[in-house]
Amino acid sequence: MVNYFTHFSCLLDVGTSENAARALDLYNALSAENAAEDPPSEGFQLSIQPEHGGTQLWIRDDTTGDPEHVIQFVKRCATAFGLTGLWGFQYANTCSRPRLDGFGGGAHVLDLATGKTVAWTYTDGWFAQVLEGGDPDE
C-alpha cells in the first residue's frame, strides 16, 4: 500500500507574545472545526518559538498536513491581530513508494492585510500542462 504525505514547516510572526498565546485559541477552534468535518483533514501542528522572542508561531506537519488549513489559520491570525505585509509557505507532496504521480508540491503567498492570495503555484498541474505542450504561465 502506498501512503501519500504533504510536508511543510514555516513561521508566522504575530507581533507579540500575547498574540502568540491567543493564536493557540484560534488554532484550537480551527482544530475543533476540522474534527467535525467528514472526513477530517490532516490539519497541522503549532507551537510558539521562544528563540524568536515568543512572537513566532511554528506551523508544520506531523507526518502529513493540510496546506488549506494553514492558510485558513493564517488568515484568522491576520484578522485577529491586524497583521500586514506578505506571508507565504511552501509544501512538498511525497509518497511512501515510488509512483509516477506521487511527488510534487506548491507554494502560497498571502497579503495579510487583505487576506487575498498574491500568488500560488502547484507543480502537479503545472507539470502535466507542460508535458501536454501547454503554456506553463497560463
Backbone bond lengths (Angstrom), bond angles and torsions (degrees), N, CA, C in turn:
res aa  C-N    CA-C-N  psi(-1)  N-CA   C-N-CA  omega(-1)  CA-C   N-CA-C  phi
1 M - - - 1.436 - - 1.523 109.78 -
2 V 1.304 115.89 140.03 1.460 122.05 179.37 1.526 109.07 -99.18
3 N 1.312 115.83 135.49 1.457 121.45 174.34 1.516 108.90 -111.10
4 Y 1.323 117.02 136.34 1.460 123.13 179.36 1.525 109.32 -105.90
5 F 1.345 116.03 143.40 1.455 122.16 -175.77 1.521 110.79 -134.53
6 T 1.313 116.11 148.50 1.463 122.57 170.55 1.527 106.86 -121.96
7 H 1.343 116.06 120.85 1.465 122.04 -176.27 1.525 110.51 -114.03
8 F 1.336 115.58 141.88 1.461 121.95 174.74 1.519 109.13 -159.10
9 S 1.315 115.87 159.99 1.456 123.12 175.80 1.519 106.79 -158.59
10 C 1.340 117.04 120.82 1.457 120.43 -176.67 1.524 109.77 -153.16
11 L 1.326 115.52 167.08 1.461 122.31 178.25 1.526 109.50 -116.24
12 L 1.328 115.86 148.21 1.457 123.30 171.53 1.520 106.97 -129.57
13 D 1.326 116.81 121.11 1.463 121.61 177.54 1.522 108.00 -89.04
14 V 1.329 116.48 117.30 1.465 120.92 -178.72 1.531 112.18 -101.30
15 G 1.321 117.99 11.60 1.457 122.42 169.08 1.505 117.16 92.40
16 T 1.331 118.04 -46.03 1.463 120.87 -178.44 1.527 109.67 -138.42
17 S 1.326 115.12 160.38 1.461 118.54 176.99 1.530 110.88 -68.77
18 E 1.334 117.28 -28.38 1.460 120.68 175.50 1.530 110.50 -64.69
19 N 1.329 116.20 -43.26 1.464 120.01 176.80 1.526 110.83 -62.86
20 A 1.321 116.39 -38.75 1.469 119.78 179.29 1.525 109.92 -61.27
21 A 1.323 116.71 -43.23 1.467 119.80 178.29 1.528 110.45 -64.66
22 R 1.328 118.00 -41.57 1.468 121.49 178.01 1.529 111.18 -66.03
23 A 1.334 116.52 -30.81 1.472 120.11 179.13 1.522 110.87 -62.33
24 L 1.319 117.30 -30.18 1.465 119.89 177.40 1.530 110.73 -62.33
25 D 1.338 117.39 -35.76 1.465 120.61 175.68 1.523 110.89 -66.08
26 L 1.332 116.77 -41.09 1.477 120.39 176.84 1.525 110.27 -62.00
27 Y 1.318 115.49 -41.67 1.468 120.97 178.62 1.527 110.92 -62.08
28 N 1.331 116.55 -45.63 1.466 120.06 -179.89 1.526 111.41 -63.60
29 A 1.327 117.54 -38.03 1.474 120.67 177.57 1.523 110.68 -65.01
30 L 1.337 117.17 -44.38 1.463 120.26 178.49 1.519 110.71 -64.63
31 S 1.323 117.34 -39.39 1.470 120.98 178.39 1.527 111.00 -62.75
32 A 1.325 117.29 -39.19 1.472 120.89 178.08 1.530 110.56 -65.78
33 E 1.333 117.19 -41.06 1.469 120.85 176.39 1.521 110.02 -62.19
34 N 1.329 115.91 -42.54 1.460 121.13 179.80 1.522 110.91 -61.86
35 A 1.324 117.03 -40.99 1.466 120.96 -179.19 1.522 111.62 -63.85
36 A 1.332 117.10 -26.12 1.464 121.26 -179.70 1.526 112.50 -81.44
37 E 1.343 117.53 -13.43 1.468 120.70 178.56 1.523 109.69 -69.80
38 D 1.325 115.67 154.70 1.465 120.09 179.07 1.519 109.62 -125.91
39 P 1.310 119.63 105.29 1.467 127.45 -5.16 1.531 110.04 -82.30
40 P 1.321 116.91 157.22 1.468 118.74 177.04 1.526 110.32 -68.77
41 S 1.344 115.71 147.64 1.461 118.94 176.90 1.524 108.63 -81.59
42 E 1.304 115.72 176.36 1.461 121.00 -176.78 1.526 113.33 -74.01
43 G 1.326 117.71 -22.60 1.459 119.60 179.33 1.510 112.98 67.82
44 F 1.348 116.40 -143.97 1.458 121.93 179.99 1.523 108.95 -165.71
45 Q 1.320 116.13 170.65 1.462 123.46 177.17 1.522 108.42 -103.54
46 L 1.341 115.87 151.77 1.458 121.03 -178.34 1.522 109.85 -142.23
47 S 1.334 116.37 138.82 1.464 121.16 171.98 1.523 108.98 -150.89
48 I 1.334 115.27 158.54 1.464 121.82 176.85 1.526 107.56 -88.02
49 Q 1.328 116.57 136.56 1.461 121.06 -176.90 1.530 110.81 -103.08
50 P 1.337 117.37 96.42 1.472 121.16 -178.07 1.533 113.51 -60.13
51 E 1.311 117.44 -30.66 1.473 119.02 -179.00 1.522 112.71 -66.31
52 H 1.337 117.41 -9.13 1.462 122.50 175.81 1.530 109.96 -111.43
53 G 1.331 117.38 30.62 1.453 121.76 176.58 1.518 114.32 80.58
54 G 1.311 117.02 7.85 1.459 120.31 178.81 1.511 114.71 76.66
55 T 1.332 117.25 9.02 1.472 120.53 179.47 1.525 112.28 -103.85
56 Q 1.313 116.63 -7.78 1.461 121.58 -177.26 1.524 110.32 -97.89
57 L 1.320 116.09 133.04 1.454 122.15 173.15 1.522 108.18 -100.46
58 W 1.313 116.65 130.75 1.460 121.04 176.33 1.524 107.27 -96.27
59 I 1.316 115.22 115.87 1.462 123.62 -178.76 1.525 107.08 -108.88
60 R 1.338 116.50 126.72 1.466 119.36 -175.55 1.522 109.75 -156.63
61 D 1.322 114.10 166.50 1.458 119.27 175.59 1.525 109.51 -87.05
62 D 1.309 114.83 159.79 1.462 122.25 172.13 1.516 105.43 -122.84
63 T 1.290 117.73 90.19 1.459 126.99 -172.81 1.524 110.48 81.01
64 T 1.330 117.85 -51.90 1.459 123.02 174.40 1.521 107.39 -156.13
65 G 1.317 117.85 159.64 1.458 120.77 -177.74 1.513 111.84 -150.07
66 D 1.320 115.96 178.26 1.459 123.19 -176.11 1.526 110.18 -118.83
67 P 1.342 118.35 106.06 1.464 120.56 179.71 1.530 113.39 -57.49
68 E 1.317 118.46 -33.47 1.466 120.18 -179.76 1.531 111.13 -64.12
69 H 1.310 117.54 -36.89 1.462 119.70 177.58 1.518 111.08 -69.49
70 V 1.318 118.07 -32.74 1.462 121.09 174.47 1.525 109.17 -61.83
71 I 1.317 117.33 -46.83 1.465 121.65 -179.35 1.528 110.41 -61.39
72 Q 1.320 117.87 -44.42 1.464 120.96 178.04 1.529 110.82 -59.55
73 F 1.318 116.80 -44.44 1.461 121.28 -179.74 1.524 111.32 -63.29
74 V 1.317 117.53 -46.03 1.464 121.15 -178.96 1.522 109.83 -62.59
75 K 1.315 118.08 -40.43 1.470 120.67 177.23 1.522 111.19 -62.45
76 R 1.328 117.76 -40.58 1.468 120.97 178.05 1.525 110.54 -63.75
77 C 1.326 116.71 -42.56 1.466 120.29 177.65 1.524 110.51 -63.63
78 A 1.322 117.27 -43.52 1.466 121.18 -179.13 1.523 110.56 -59.43
79 T 1.320 117.18 -43.24 1.469 121.24 178.94 1.524 111.02 -68.03
80 A 1.320 116.58 -46.77 1.469 120.98 -176.14 1.527 112.59 -65.59
81 F 1.328 117.70 -33.91 1.457 121.15 -172.48 1.528 113.70 -112.05
82 G 1.338 117.70 5.40 1.460 121.16 178.81 1.514 113.61 63.17
83 L 1.329 116.33 38.23 1.468 120.16 -178.70 1.524 110.24 -72.54
84 T 1.321 116.19 148.06 1.462 122.49 177.47 1.514 109.62 -133.59
85 G 1.322 116.27 172.08 1.455 122.17 179.41 1.515 110.72 93.09
86 L 1.302 115.01 -174.70 1.456 121.24 179.43 1.522 110.14 -98.42
87 W 1.312 114.93 146.25 1.461 121.83 175.82 1.520 106.87 -142.71
88 G 1.320 116.00 145.71 1.454 118.72 177.02 1.514 112.16 -159.90
89 F 1.322 113.91 171.90 1.457 119.91 177.27 1.524 109.33 -153.44
90 Q 1.325 114.20 161.47 1.466 122.23 177.11 1.523 108.33 -115.45
91 Y 1.315 115.93 154.07 1.456 120.12 175.92 1.525 109.35 -140.50
92 A 1.324 114.42 155.76 1.460 121.21 -179.66 1.522 109.06 -121.47
93 N 1.313 116.03 134.92 1.461 121.77 173.59 1.518 107.93 -102.51
94 T 1.325 115.90 126.78 1.459 121.36 -178.77 1.523 108.97 -136.06
95 C 1.314 115.11 173.64 1.464 118.87 174.27 1.525 109.13 -143.88
96 S 1.332 114.66 165.30 1.459 120.34 -173.09 1.513 113.74 -77.77
97 R 1.319 117.63 -14.57 1.460 122.04 178.17 1.522 109.09 -137.80
98 P 1.307 116.97 153.90 1.465 118.87 178.90 1.538 111.09 -60.90
99 R 1.308 116.25 121.99 1.456 124.11 176.56 1.516 107.65 -139.22
100 L 1.311 116.99 145.29 1.460 120.05 -179.30 1.520 112.53 -63.45
101 D 1.326 117.04 -31.66 1.460 119.88 -179.00 1.530 112.59 -104.03
102 G 1.313 118.07 16.97 1.450 121.64 -170.09 1.511 117.12 -92.84
103 F 1.319 118.52 -0.91 1.453 120.08 -174.11 1.514 110.69 -133.89
104 G 1.306 116.04 143.47 1.460 121.21 179.37 1.511 108.86 173.23
105 G 1.300 114.78 -151.53 1.448 119.04 178.96 1.497 111.18 161.78
106 G 1.306 114.51 -166.78 1.448 119.60 -178.70 1.513 111.26 -174.55
107 A 1.318 114.44 -175.65 1.457 122.46 177.97 1.518 108.09 -153.03
108 H 1.325 115.58 152.73 1.458 121.32 -178.46 1.521 108.62 -141.75
109 V 1.340 117.12 133.47 1.459 122.51 178.73 1.528 108.26 -123.11
110 L 1.344 115.28 129.72 1.463 122.32 179.31 1.524 111.26 -113.89
111 D 1.328 115.93 147.98 1.455 122.56 164.97 1.525 104.66 -89.29
112 L 1.318 117.67 110.46 1.452 121.41 -173.81 1.529 112.61 -64.25
113 A 1.324 117.55 -32.72 1.464 120.65 -178.15 1.527 112.16 -67.24
114 T 1.323 116.51 -36.10 1.473 120.05 -176.18 1.522 112.87 -105.12
115 G 1.322 117.45 -18.99 1.456 121.05 -175.41 1.521 112.78 77.46
116 K 1.309 116.88 5.83 1.471 121.45 -178.35 1.526 111.06 -85.44
117 T 1.319 114.72 147.89 1.460 120.86 173.87 1.513 109.05 -73.96
118 V 1.328 116.59 127.56 1.463 122.33 176.64 1.523 109.18 -86.34
119 A 1.322 116.38 -44.21 1.460 121.93 179.67 1.517 108.89 -162.71
120 W 1.316 115.86 154.96 1.451 121.22 175.11 1.522 108.38 -155.70
121 T 1.300 114.87 158.80 1.454 120.57 174.05 1.520 108.42 -147.25
122 Y 1.315 114.54 150.18 1.455 122.00 177.42 1.513 105.92 -138.15
123 T 1.327 118.10 115.17 1.458 120.01 -169.03 1.522 114.24 -71.73
124 D 1.316 118.73 -22.53 1.466 119.32 -179.97 1.527 110.75 -62.01
125 G 1.310 117.83 -51.26 1.465 120.92 178.99 1.518 112.01 -66.20
126 W 1.330 116.35 -40.50 1.447 121.38 179.08 1.528 110.69 -61.22
127 F 1.316 116.01 -46.89 1.457 121.65 -177.71 1.531 111.17 -61.62
128 A 1.325 117.12 -48.33 1.463 121.09 179.59 1.520 110.90 -62.20
129 Q 1.327 117.01 -40.01 1.461 120.92 -179.36 1.529 111.02 -63.73
130 V 1.313 117.34 -44.79 1.468 120.96 -179.67 1.528 110.19 -65.02
131 L 1.321 117.95 -42.55 1.470 121.02 179.35 1.524 112.52 -62.39
132 E 1.325 116.52 -29.30 1.453 120.86 179.17 1.515 112.04 -86.50
133 G 1.338 116.89 5.33 1.460 121.27 177.26 1.505 114.08 88.14
134 G 1.315 117.65 10.56 1.471 121.17 -179.57 1.505 112.36 -82.17
135 D 1.306 115.17 166.56 1.458 122.78 177.78 1.532 108.56 -79.18
136 P 1.328 118.76 119.71 1.467 120.62 -176.92 1.527 112.81 -68.47
137 D 1.323 118.32 -13.73 1.461 121.13 -178.70 1.532 112.40 -93.13
138 E 1.303 118.34 1.80 1.472 120.46 179.77 1.495 110.77 -87.83
